[in-house]
Amino acid sequence: MNSLGLYIHIPYCLHKCGYCDFNSHKINTEEMDSYVKALLKEMAHYAQGPAGDRQIATIFLGGGTPTTLPADQLEEILKTISDRFNVSADCEITSEANPATVSLEPLQRMRTAGYNRISIGVQSFHEPELKLLDRIHSEEEIHMTVEKAREAGFDNLSLDLMFALPGQTMASWEDNLAQALAKDPEHLSTYNLTIEPETAFHTLEAKGKLTLPPDDFQLEFYKKSIQTITEAGYQHYEISNFCQPGKECRHNLIYWHNGDSLGLGAGASSFLDGSRFKNCNLPSRYIREIETQGTAVEFSEQLEPSQAMGETLMLGLRLREGMAIKPFEERFQTSFHKTYDHTISSLAEKNLITLDKNRIVLSPEGLFLADSVILEFMV
């Protein structure tokens, strides 16, 4: 397959939430103008090189918060992509957005420019939980943003929700799910709160000021998510993701199939032709390096076959349909069963996977232990 996904990182936010470990930085209007210019220059570099003859199947603007940029810059980014690259006619073009950062007129301009999917970081519909999560938007702003996105013409809408918060009750989570489903989104992502190193929440946890629910209670939240959302008619197509029929996030499917992707912007990662490379994180450094040399890559590696195989399995098993064995064997020119015979036998005996000649899939029991099951293929 000659197509690839294009990821654009916009690293600016109105405020960095306490749980966030993404490469995000406080809004700096002067720097943001220079950042967009550097981003367009980086596009030109890759369009003349390894990605120039590849068809762009999906485009995803993530962050940070892409909608901290004014509409004219979001329009310019998409126009330059279209001018520089071979963008497929049915390209899925997503922008993330936070409720406190976008209004109707910019949304209308984005939709007219060609953005056809929007992912809104709701996290919770309850004010106390939003405050706990260090979010700066209100419940009212969530409702207004979804309404304006629909009014602007977005008919492919994704909402993000977070569960297993400190002190959260099951009744509260059920209400969050009900409010999200009432919006009739085409896509829902539900994640349990995790405490990452070097975040404000990690510091609070170390001081005993923040405690997550026990693992068994977190599992109950997850089970409730699956039950509630699938009963509403959504397909559970990836560990944390649900969609109406045919509305999977095509960009993320490229990642989960370990396909080729090009990442542009500060901290963005790429995977092209077996090589992984990553840009520097700091926006000011990224701008300088793009201006002086056209790229800002600070790390690159060529994956060993065993590493690439393990990662393909790791990502593929996240999908509820599992990983197809024949394409795996064709890609790596090896026997799947011979390579992983011991691991397969062990996991099958524990009823953690199901396996036939065509596909390996996490069992219902394996789904709830996904991280540890997947890790078995990485050692």
Secondary structure, DSSP 8 states (H G I E B T S, - for coil): --EEEEEEEE-EESS--TT--SS-EE--HHHHHHHHHHHHHHHHHHHTTTTTTSEEEEEEEEES-GGGS-HHHHHHHHHHHHHHSEEEEEEEEEEEE-GGG--HHHHHHHHHHT--EEEEEEE-SSHHHHHHTT----HHHHHHHHHHHHHTT---EEEEEEE--TT--HHHHHHHHHHHHHT--SEEEEEE----TTSHHHHHHHTTS-----HHHHHHHHHHHHHHHHHTT-EEEETTEEESTT---HHHHHHHTT--EEEESTT-EEEETTEEEEE-S-HHHHHHHHHHHS--EEEEEE--HHHHHHHHHHHHTTBTT-EEHHHHHHHHTS-HHHHHHHHHHHHHHTTSEEE-SSEEEE-HHHHTTHHHHHHTTT-
